Amino acid sequence: MDHTAHHTSTAHDHAAHPTHGGHGGASWGTAAKATLHCLTGCAIGEILGMVIGTALLWGNVPTMVLAITLAFVFGYSFTLFALRRAGLDFKSAVKVALAADTVSIAIMELVDNGVIALSGAMDAHLSDTLFWTALLGGFAVAFVITTPVNKWMIGRGKGHAVVHAYH
């Protein structure tokens, strides 16, 4: 076997997949997929929290606390389940999920809840268009803001790049 050809192939593979710790930045597609993965878990948790808090007539603060807590729980859970399926033990999977998702979820929650709070949607009812447009609009804004952050982190072997090692 020609070792030079093998080495070149390996170097090419790492350059083509910077999420595995190679040099250079991650692709926008990779960053968007990571952000969408994270956003899905966040959205499920946050919507559930907002619906529960609003339906129970809780105030704004406890409703937002519940929504943010559930966003983190569901966001981490998606990654945690994927890592467990890949064969990682629970403790290691939790560590990887925390490393992979914390920054992404935190930015999404800050942006999304900022949009919701600034729009006045926290005082809207579940049947109000304002409630749902602010919630969904906040997710869209959070996606746009978080994707470049994830691109930067993945390109440096952090964030979702940590998870890709287990796929």
Secondary structure, 3 states (H helix, E strand, C coil): CCHHHHHHHHHHHHHHCHHHCCCCCCCHHHHHHHHHHHHHHHHHHHHHHHHHHHHCCCCHHHHHHHHHHHHHHHHHHHHHHHHHHCCCCHHHHHHHHHHHHHHHHHHHHHHHHHHHHHHCHHHCCCCCHHHHHHHHHHHHHHHHHHHHHHHHHHHCCCCHHHHHCCC
